[in-house]
Every structure is written in structure tokens, then in C-alpha cells.
Amino acid sequence: MAWSIYIIRCKDSRFYTGITKDLKRRIDQHNSGKGCRFTRGRAPVTLMYYEELSNRSLALKREATIKLLPRIKKIKLIGQSIA
């Protein structure tokens, strides 16, 4: 099973980046208040972007790279995935 890296937008327009093996379940957790501390109280969240990677190590490295991006570059990344 592949690992997914994802970016969600919270109701306050902040972005959260994470990894998971089950993307639908994880988004549901964020929306139910059982996700991470950052998204509690910021639900509902909207999935904006995701990538699938072959293993956890690659997913963690990609997550770290994305988290270091400034907001404008995250928006550009999200926009490229839609186009």
C-alpha cells in the first residue's frame, strides 16, 4: 500500500500538510476533530493536494520539503495539481 502526502485547507484558510496510508480515513479524522491538534477547531477541512509515494521514508522527506515552502509556493503547488 502506498503512502500519501496531503495538504488540507482549514476553515480559517490555513494549510496543514501530513502523511497517511489511508487518505479518506485521515481526512474524516481531521473533520471529526480526531485528527491532529492543529486541525481541531479548524474543521471542516478541504483536501487541496495529494501525492502518492512508495514508502514512508519518501513520504516523510517530501512532507518536510513541503512544510518548508512559503505559503505562496504551496498555493502554486496546489494550482499545478489542478491544471
Summary of the structure (lengths in Angstrom):
residues: 83
radius of gyration: 12.1
end to end distance: 26.6
largest distance: 32.3
contacts: 217
relative contact order: 0.23
helix: 42%
strand: 25%
